[in-house]
Amino acid sequence: MEFLRAVGRLKGLPRTGWLEAGVEEPESVAEHSYRAAILAMVLADLQGLDAEKTMRMALLHDVAEGEMGDLTPEQKRRRGPAHSRDEVEAVDRILSTLPETLAERYRIVWEEYREGTSPEAETATQADKLEMLLQALEYEEAGIDPSRLDRFWRTRVEGGPTSEIAKALMRIRRGRAVPSV
Amino acid sequence: MEFLRAVGRLKGLPRTGWLEAGVEEPESVAEHSYRAAILAMVLADLQGLDAEKTMRMALLHDVAEGEMGDLTPEQKRRRGPAHSRDEVEAVDRILSTLPETLAERYRIVWEEYREGTSPEAETATQADKLEMLLQALEYEEAGIDPSRLDRFWRTRVEGGPTSEIAKALMRIRRGRAVPSV
């Protein structure tokens, strides 16, 4: 039950990157994770990968934030190795309230995602980034100043269908948005 | 892309049941679907079912709402067979922007969920309901008048681990909440 409550806290956790970009009442981590999991499913299916593992990774990739809050890449860099250690401990605590076989299974999946050591892990990571780019595009369309969203578009997305989708998003952006200097 | 945009609309769609119960700024359909998918994974794993199919069902179960909005069970009953027809059409429209093999695959999964014709479909349905009960409990804990949430607790949840969790939630509720009469 405590596992499900920790997951539930992601509903009330706004994504820090959007707050910093000046989006009022931005999406929650749960909302991001939902579309990221859908994207993970689609990208895995398009490439004939193990969709089950890819979806598990996308669903679990941000659970540590239920304890730690949502840190931006910059904040993580600044905290250095301490951040990684804290993150592992948070995930272990959150998973520890599940039956042991499940906790172990989910921990392995989460670790593999984090290490990026399989095509499924790479695909779940790409889904995470693509979801963010699509959301950035939607915030622009909703009237957020494009120049405040520029840094999100410097995200690198690579590989097959993922980079195709990223390129399509960028084309939409260039075609429509006021040049943001 | 249009498929992902339709999925994205679930982020901005508040769950109607909570609005009717007087919850201000309730969770979105995307937030509900996120935890429902996690629960679907856990319940499928606990029972040794096909977790891949169960997660797909949970992720896709509410996509039609991206076009139709979130209707309560009462509203659906009132609209009768017209509702089912509209829902199928909405799902077909949303999926039609995907590559055909994926659209067909997701349509079959969505249909199986809707018909409830497999243990995985039953489990995804139970995950949907359990997620709602846990959220009801959390809203009570956050100060929403329990009497306004009573009707959610009349939801029937059956079968193995699902009913165990539902019973545990009800025990927590009885143990803590002010009698709601």
Interface residues (C-beta under 8 A of the other chain):
Chain A: M1 F3 L4 R5 V7 G8 L10 K11 E27 S28 A30 E31 S33 Y34 R35 A37 I38 L39 M41 V42 D45 L46 A51 E52 M55 R56 L59 L60 L98 P99 L102 R105 L134 Q135 E138 I165 A168 L169
Chain B: M1 F3 L4 R5 V7 G8 L10 K11 E27 S28 A30 E31 S33 Y34 R35 A37 I38 L39 M41 V42 D45 L46 A51 E52 M55 R56 L59 L60 L98 P99 L102 R105 L134 Q135 E138 I165 A168 L169
